[in-house]
Amino acid sequence: MRRLWVAGVLLAALDPTLAAGPVSVDPGDLIARAYHAAFNLDYDEAASLARKATIEAPDDSRTHRTLASVLWMHMLFARGVITVDNYMGSVTKSAKALPPVPVALDVEFQVEIRRAADLADARLKREPNNLDAEQDVASVSALEASYITSVKGSVMSAFTPAKRAFQLDDEVLSKDPNRSSAALVVGVYRYLVSTFSMPTRWFAYLAGFGGGKEKGISLIESAAAGGESHVEASAALMLIYTREGRHRDAEQIAHRLVTEFPRSRVFELEEGAAAARAGLGAEADSILSHGIEKLKTDPRPRFPGEDAYWFYKRSIARTEMRHYPDAKADLQSALGAHPIDWIAGRIHLQIGRIDDLTSQRTTAVTEYKQAKAICEAQNDPICAEEAARLMKTAYTGK
């Protein structure tokens, strides 16, 4: 549950094109270009554009929030907290499973988020009836909550800014239903609250959050259909559709993002992973094979364990196709590509499944034991519990 909360906040924080307010230079083009570069994984270019925007419009909170957002996304990438799997089933729940936070990025983020917050708050104080000013404060609060949960690992500390973001955007949306950024934030929080246990849900209601799964999804879908926050909304839908078992819908969302951001390896990786979850083995194999070939010639930094992750995902597609030798070869390639520990646990689990499917029960049990040990050490209970179950009952593919 904690990871689902984190993911929802993560995917609701960005908002590149709010009205600027009284500034001498409109930095909108630089802001849009910075976000486009960041979504394409060109983080250095994105940060350079965002810093230029802060110089041209130093008193506009959007420029500082844009730079903070880019730095935050870069931090997530550098730590490998970037895929749907990271936010499903308590994967990498423990902070020790993640690489450390890059200090330089963190320090600069702190400066920029505080400057953005100060400017947004001051503007709202001057213009209390301005919806742009109100939504600007909400966006800064959402980003702050995202950072606290995803980087600092504290859900409770994120509660206050998350509540402020929800309440302000809910008010904005009641006055202007066409604001897609507000619809995204409100929709994500409504969906999240609907997934809580009843006692937690009542606490959220009393604290000022609203619920409603279908209403939440509908709001996010409306934001994803167009507008300034369609990318963030689409990313949120990928996660939600995956959680809801709507894997084909998740794949279609990912495909649209790949088309819009062709340099983003992550969106292509998610498209292939969603196809595999949907049982579309051949389609997933084709997408992931294409991505692996592109990866070979891409000189940009990888997220931790990325090469191994690609092979691991393709092995799942090839297992679905019953191409067991190729699937196992991918898993061996994954192990040789220096996977981070939680991915290594999943790799050994998948090797065990293939061994079971090819009537090698003894070696399968050995793999499950290794997977269980790794997953327990990495606080990955879903993987550990599955490995323990398969140690007792052979995997049949059903």
C-alpha positions as a printed NumPy array, in Angstrom:
array([[  0.   ,   0.   ,   0.   ],
       [  2.826,   2.372,   0.856],
       [  4.32 ,   2.005,  -2.594],
       [  0.988,   2.6  ,  -4.308],
       [  0.632,   5.829,  -2.334],
       [  4.126,   6.888,  -3.33 ],
       [  3.494,   6.097,  -6.974],
       [  0.313,   8.072,  -7.108],
       [  1.997,  11.105,  -5.669],
       [  4.946,  10.689,  -8.009],
       [  2.821,  10.688, -11.108],
       [  0.747,  13.69 , -10.123],
       [  3.379,  16.296,  -9.393],
       [  4.323,  17.97 , -12.666],
       [  2.494,  20.791, -14.389],
       [  4.559,  22.622, -16.994],
       [  2.253,  25.302, -18.405],
       [  0.304,  27.167, -15.747],
       [ -0.255,  30.835, -16.473],
       [  2.779,  32.79 , -15.405],
       [  1.394,  35.848, -13.654],
       [  3.153,  39.215, -13.774],
       [  6.669,  38.497, -15.082],
       [  8.772,  40.483, -17.553],
       [  9.736,  37.447, -19.625],
       [  7.499,  34.522, -20.513],
       [  9.609,  31.393, -19.923],
       [  6.918,  29.045, -21.246],
       [  8.958,  27.777, -24.209],
       [ 11.982,  26.969, -22.055],
       [  9.765,  25.219, -19.518],
       [  8.075,  23.098, -22.192],
       [ 11.431,  22.185, -23.743],
       [ 12.867,  21.282, -20.341],
       [ 10.034,  18.864, -19.612],
       [ 10.219,  17.384, -23.106],
       [ 13.924,  16.71 , -22.646],
       [ 13.352,  15.182, -19.194],
       [ 10.64 ,  12.84 , -20.457],
       [ 13.107,  11.768, -23.162],
       [ 15.655,  10.992, -20.392],
       [ 17.92 ,  13.857, -21.495],
       [ 18.285,  15.138, -17.951],
       [ 21.373,  17.32 , -18.396],
       [ 19.734,  19.166, -21.273],
       [ 16.515,  19.468, -19.291],
       [ 18.299,  20.941, -16.272],
       [ 20.223,  23.376, -18.475],
       [ 16.996,  24.637, -20.06 ],
       [ 15.283,  24.913, -16.691],
       [ 18.195,  26.831, -15.171],
       [ 18.066,  29.232, -18.116],
       [ 14.355,  29.729, -17.424],
       [ 15.083,  30.638, -13.782],
       [ 17.593,  33.231, -14.969],
       [ 15.171,  34.778, -17.47 ],
       [ 12.24 ,  34.766, -15.029],
       [ 13.707,  34.592, -11.515],
       [ 10.487,  35.736,  -9.816],
       [  8.207,  33.196, -11.515],
       [  7.593,  30.173,  -9.292],
       [  7.033,  27.978, -12.357],
       [ 10.651,  28.232, -13.459],
       [ 11.972,  27.125, -10.08 ],
       [  9.348,  24.369,  -9.848],
       [ 10.323,  23.167, -13.321],
       [ 13.976,  22.936, -12.333],
       [ 13.036,  21.168,  -9.097],
       [ 10.865,  18.716, -11.038],
       [ 13.64 ,  17.929, -13.507],
       [ 16.119,  17.374, -10.67 ],
       [ 13.632,  15.127,  -8.871],
       [ 13.035,  13.031, -11.997],
       [ 16.793,  12.734, -12.446],
       [ 17.131,  11.543,  -8.846],
       [ 14.508,   8.84 ,  -9.419],
       [ 16.261,   7.68 , -12.582],
       [ 19.668,   7.655, -10.888],
       [ 18.247,   5.448,  -8.123],
       [ 16.379,   3.153, -10.506],
       [ 12.951,   4.067,  -9.1  ],
       [ 11.498,   4.557, -12.54 ],
       [  9.359,   1.59 , -13.629],
       [  5.843,   0.36 , -12.887],
       [  7.343,  -2.637, -11.088],
       [  8.888,  -0.273,  -8.538],
       [  5.401,   0.692,  -7.409],
       [  3.608,  -2.638,  -7.583],
       [  3.643,  -5.329,  -4.911],
       [  6.047,  -3.604,  -2.506],
       [  9.061,  -4.044,  -4.794],
       [ 12.111,  -2.278,  -3.333],
       [ 10.08 ,  -1.335,  -0.274],
       [ 13.216,  -0.998,   1.793],
       [ 15.475,   2.018,   1.309],
       [ 18.536,  -0.212,   1.582],
       [ 17.531,  -1.803,  -1.718],
       [ 18.116,   1.477,  -3.551],
       [ 21.289,   3.334,  -4.535],
       [ 21.933,   6.514,  -2.512],
       [ 20.383,   9.832,  -3.463],
       [ 22.782,  11.905,  -5.633],
       [ 23.828,  14.651,  -3.22 ],
       [ 24.309,  17.46 ,  -5.755],
       [ 20.869,  16.921,  -7.264],
       [ 19.289,  16.767,  -3.815],
       [ 20.906,  19.988,  -2.609],
       [ 19.878,  21.931,  -5.708],
       [ 16.365,  20.509,  -5.495],
       [ 15.984,  21.796,  -1.926],
       [ 16.953,  25.311,  -2.981],
       [ 14.607,  25.358,  -5.97 ],
       [ 11.543,  23.847,  -4.272],
       [ 11.803,  26.369,  -1.43 ],
       [ 12.113,  29.266,  -3.877],
       [  9.151,  27.966,  -5.877],
       [  7.072,  27.595,  -2.701],
       [  7.933,  31.087,  -1.447],
       [  7.043,  32.705,  -4.77 ],
       [  3.813,  30.72 ,  -5.181],
       [  2.663,  31.461,  -1.63 ],
       [  3.428,  35.162,  -2.009],
       [  1.475,  35.363,  -5.253],
       [ -1.541,  33.604,  -3.758],
       [ -1.459,  36.007,  -0.83 ],
       [ -1.49 ,  38.938,  -3.264],
       [ -4.142,  37.367,  -5.503],
       [ -6.321,  35.114,  -3.318],
       [ -9.018,  34.772,  -5.985],
       [ -6.658,  33.91 ,  -8.853],
       [ -7.116,  30.261,  -9.88 ],
       [ -3.7  ,  30.175, -11.558],
       [ -2.068,  31.303,  -8.33 ],
       [ -4.046,  28.749,  -6.335],
       [ -3.126,  25.926,  -8.683],
       [  0.512,  26.987,  -8.668],
       [  0.652,  26.505,  -4.897],
       [ -1.063,  23.13 ,  -5.318],
       [  1.523,  22.029,  -7.879],
       [  4.439,  22.989,  -5.641],
       [  2.814,  21.121,  -2.747],
       [  2.283,  18.011,  -4.888],
       [  5.912,  18.05 ,  -5.982],
       [  7.07 ,  18.466,  -2.393],
       [  4.942,  15.492,  -1.324],
       [  6.324,  13.455,  -4.195],
       [  9.893,  14.206,  -3.202],
       [  9.333,  13.382,   0.459],
       [  7.752,  10.005,  -0.263],
       [  9.959,   8.878,  -3.134],
       [ 13.341,  10.237,  -2.034],
       [ 13.075,  10.575,   1.733],
       [ 10.814,   7.564,   2.122],
       [  8.422,   9.167,   4.611],
       [  4.701,   8.957,   3.867],
       [  3.703,  10.672,   7.12 ],
       [  5.919,  13.695,   6.436],
       [  4.31 ,  14.04 ,   3.011],
       [  0.801,  14.13 ,   4.444],
       [  0.565,  17.904,   4.939],
       [  1.718,  18.979,   1.445],
       [ -0.323,  16.174,  -0.141],
       [ -3.453,  17.326,   1.682],
       [ -2.821,  20.927,   0.637],
       [ -2.368,  19.914,  -2.998],
       [ -5.602,  17.91 ,  -3.003],
       [ -7.737,  20.549,  -1.296],
       [ -6.493,  23.445,  -3.432],
       [ -6.855,  21.547,  -6.702],
       [-10.266,  20.224,  -5.669],
       [-11.365,  23.81 ,  -5.13 ],
       [ -9.868,  24.896,  -8.463],
       [-11.62 ,  22.042, -10.245],
       [-14.97 ,  22.967,  -8.717],
       [-14.601,  26.446, -10.223],
       [-13.108,  25.39 , -13.561],
       [-13.735,  21.723, -14.517],
       [-11.557,  22.09 , -17.637],
       [ -8.27 ,  22.357, -15.761],
       [ -6.598,  19.067, -16.572],
       [ -3.74 ,  19.528, -14.105],
       [ -6.171,  19.885, -11.221],
       [ -8.179,  16.929, -12.525],
       [ -5.027,  14.795, -12.495],
       [ -4.071,  15.564,  -8.889],
       [ -7.616,  15.209,  -7.575],
       [ -8.162,  12.027,  -9.59 ],
       [ -4.99 ,  10.358,  -8.36 ],
       [ -5.734,  11.095,  -4.719],
       [ -9.346,   9.955,  -5.061],
       [ -8.181,   6.683,  -6.593],
       [ -5.568,   6.153,  -3.884],
       [ -7.997,   6.76 ,  -1.059],
       [-10.389,   4.231,  -2.603],
       [ -7.696,   1.54 ,  -2.34 ],
       [ -7.142,   1.997,   1.393],
       [ -8.611,  -0.262,   4.053],
       [-11.817,   1.084,   5.593],
       [-10.207,   2.491,   8.779],
       [ -7.503,   4.249,   6.766],
       [-10.079,   5.468,   4.274],
       [-12.16 ,   7.029,   7.041],
       [ -9.054,   8.715,   8.423],
       [ -8.361,  10.145,   4.951],
       [-11.949,  11.408,   4.688],
       [-11.739,  13.074,   8.089],
       [ -8.422,  14.653,   7.134],
       [ -9.988,  16.255,   4.067],
       [ -9.284,  13.832,   1.223],
       [-12.013,  12.544,  -1.089],
       [-12.369,   9.039,  -2.487],
       [-14.051,   7.19 ,  -5.327],
       [-12.167,   4.78 ,  -7.598],
       [-14.221,   5.228, -10.753],
       [-14.443,   8.983, -10.335],
       [-10.707,   9.143,  -9.759],
       [ -9.891,   7.096, -12.853],
       [-12.302,   9.153, -14.932],
       [-10.618,  12.4  , -13.88 ],
       [ -7.178,  11.03 , -14.717],
       [ -8.405,   9.755, -18.088],
       [ -9.775,  13.208, -18.887],
       [ -6.387,  14.726, -18.059],
       [ -4.594,  12.126, -20.205],
       [ -6.833,  12.911, -23.191],
       [ -5.135,  16.266, -23.711],
       [ -3.847,  19.367, -22.009],
       [ -0.716,  20.403, -20.206],
       [ -0.573,  17.384, -17.897],
       [ -1.369,  14.6  , -20.363],
       [  2.06 ,  12.98 , -19.991],
       [  1.895,  12.762, -16.204],
       [ -1.729,  11.593, -16.4  ],
       [ -0.785,   8.922, -18.933],
       [  2.015,   7.687, -16.681],
       [ -0.42 ,   7.523, -13.766],
       [ -2.855,   5.524, -15.892],
       [ -0.141,   3.018, -16.813],
       [  0.288,   2.25 , -13.134],
       [ -3.421,   2.222, -12.331],
       [ -4.351,   0.084, -15.333],
       [ -1.625,  -2.371, -14.346],
       [ -2.934,  -2.546, -10.807],
       [ -6.457,  -3.063, -12.134],
       [ -5.336,  -5.83 , -14.523],
       [ -6.034,  -3.698, -17.615],
       [ -2.716,  -4.573, -19.233],
       [ -3.759,  -4.016, -22.832],
       [ -4.923,  -0.504, -21.935],
       [ -1.609,   0.098, -20.165],
       [  0.266,  -0.996, -23.276],
       [ -1.707,   1.375, -25.481],
       [ -0.944,   4.276, -23.14 ],
       [  2.757,   3.384, -23.182],
       [  2.753,   3.165, -26.975],
       [  1.38 ,   6.701, -27.246],
       [  4.134,   7.93 , -24.934],
       [  6.795,   6.125, -26.985],
       [  5.493,   7.88 , -30.093],
       [  5.641,  11.271, -28.376],
       [  9.011,  10.669, -26.676],
       [ 11.013,   8.335, -28.937],
       [ 14.232,   8.785, -26.958],
       [ 12.666,   7.513, -23.751],
       [ 13.846,   3.959, -23.17 ],
       [ 11.603,   3.744, -20.116],
       [  8.35 ,   4.247, -22.019],
       [  9.392,   1.611, -24.56 ],
       [ 10.346,  -0.746, -21.749],
       [  6.927,  -0.23 , -20.157],
       [  5.182,  -0.871, -23.463],
       [  6.916,  -4.232, -23.789],
       [  6.322,  -5.115, -20.14 ],
       [  2.618,  -4.292, -20.43 ],
       [  2.305,  -6.442, -23.56 ],
       [  3.912,  -9.343, -21.696],
       [  1.5  ,  -8.903, -18.787],
       [ -1.355,  -8.921, -21.29 ],
       [ -0.212, -12.331, -22.551],
       [  0.928, -10.91 , -25.888],
       [  4.25 , -12.725, -25.937],
       [  5.207, -12.188, -29.571],
       [  4.335,  -8.506, -29.486],
       [  6.214,  -8.017, -26.24 ],
       [  9.236,  -9.89 , -27.608],
       [  9.316,  -7.644, -30.669],
       [  9.068,  -4.422, -28.633],
       [ 11.668,  -5.477, -26.079],
       [ 14.075,  -6.83 , -28.706],
       [ 13.877,  -3.508, -30.517],
       [ 14.609,  -1.706, -27.262],
       [ 17.557,  -3.944, -26.426],
       [ 19.121,  -3.233, -29.807],
       [ 18.672,   0.527, -29.316],
       [ 20.143,   0.237, -25.84 ],
       [ 23.392,  -1.129, -27.27 ],
       [ 24.074,   2.124, -29.134],
       [ 22.656,   4.592, -26.609],
       [ 25.606,   6.303, -24.851],
       [ 23.456,   7.933, -22.176],
       [ 23.513,   6.721, -18.562],
       [ 21.367,   3.721, -17.604],
       [ 19.273,   3.494, -14.485],
       [ 20.756,   0.962, -12.026],
       [ 20.315,  -2.572, -13.331],
       [ 18.687,  -1.381, -16.559],
       [ 20.39 ,  -3.792, -18.969],
       [ 19.471,  -6.722, -16.738],
       [ 15.9  ,  -5.455, -16.466],
       [ 15.418,  -5.446, -20.247],
       [ 16.582,  -9.071, -20.534],
       [ 14.441, -10.083, -17.561],
       [ 11.335,  -8.577, -19.13 ],
       [ 12.027, -10.187, -22.505],
       [ 12.45 , -13.546, -20.795],
       [  8.899, -13.226, -19.477],
       [  7.621, -12.591, -22.993],
       [  9.553, -15.571, -24.337],
       [  8.295, -17.783, -21.519],
       [  4.768, -16.785, -22.518],
       [  5.629, -17.931, -26.061],
       [  7.055, -21.203, -24.648],
       [ 10.451, -20.368, -26.106],
       [ 12.099, -21.697, -22.976],
       [ 15.747, -21.944, -24.145],
       [ 15.668, -18.34 , -25.388],
       [ 13.92 , -17.201, -22.223],
       [ 16.525, -18.873, -20.03 ],
       [ 19.334, -17.433, -22.132],
       [ 17.881, -13.964, -21.499],
       [ 17.884, -14.632, -17.773],
       [ 21.51 , -15.712, -17.855],
       [ 22.297, -12.52 , -19.784],
       [ 20.41 , -10.577, -17.129],
       [ 22.46 , -12.139, -14.335],
       [ 25.625, -11.268, -16.25 ],
       [ 24.542,  -7.633, -16.629],
       [ 24.98 ,  -6.755, -12.942],
       [ 21.34 ,  -6.561, -11.817],
       [ 20.547,  -4.736,  -8.609],
       [ 19.473,  -7.095,  -5.863],
       [ 15.689,  -6.916,  -6.087],
       [ 15.851,  -7.594,  -9.841],
       [ 18.242, -10.487,  -9.168],
       [ 15.654, -12.021,  -6.867],
       [ 13.014, -11.819,  -9.584],
       [ 15.443, -13.304, -12.119],
       [ 16.087, -16.382,  -9.987],
       [ 12.344, -16.753,  -9.455],
       [ 11.8  , -16.741, -13.219],
       [ 14.618, -19.253, -13.807],
       [ 12.903, -21.553, -11.336],
       [  9.619, -21.248, -13.203],
       [ 11.279, -22.188, -16.495],
       [ 13.023, -25.116, -14.835],
       [  9.65 , -26.317, -13.568],
       [  8.109, -25.912, -17.01 ],
       [ 10.924, -27.988, -18.502],
       [ 10.674, -30.762, -15.864],
       [ 13.793, -29.787, -13.905],
       [ 12.219, -29.716, -10.477],
       [ 15.41 , -30.116,  -8.445],
       [ 17.135, -27.129, -10.006],
       [ 13.872, -25.176,  -9.861],
       [ 13.717, -25.568,  -6.087],
       [ 17.329, -24.415,  -5.816],
       [ 16.457, -21.275,  -7.778],
       [ 13.379, -20.62 ,  -5.633],
       [ 15.484, -20.898,  -2.471],
       [ 17.944, -18.369,  -3.835],
       [ 15.133, -16.067,  -4.943],
       [ 13.497, -16.28 ,  -1.525],
       [ 16.713, -15.388,   0.285],
       [ 17.392, -12.396,  -1.959],
       [ 13.806, -11.131,  -1.888],
       [ 13.572, -11.389,   1.896],
       [ 16.814,  -9.456,   2.233],
       [ 15.456,  -6.773,  -0.088],
       [ 12.094,  -6.566,   1.682],
       [ 10.232,  -7.769,  -1.429],
       [  7.471,  -9.853,   0.2  ],
       [  5.535, -10.619,  -2.987],
       [  8.584, -12.265,  -4.551],
       [  9.576, -14.032,  -1.306],
       [  6.093, -15.432,  -0.755],
       [  5.827, -16.64 ,  -4.349],
       [  9.221, -18.332,  -4.119],
       [  8.195, -20.051,  -0.866],
       [  4.959, -21.26 ,  -2.449],
       [  6.736, -22.619,  -5.526],
       [  9.251, -24.465,  -3.357],
       [  6.271, -26.563,  -2.242],
       [  4.222, -26.669,  -5.447],
       [  5.749, -26.765,  -8.925],
       [  4.964, -23.942, -11.335],
       [  2.665, -25.009, -14.185],
       [  2.279, -21.741, -16.072],
       [ -1.355, -21.369, -15.1  ]])
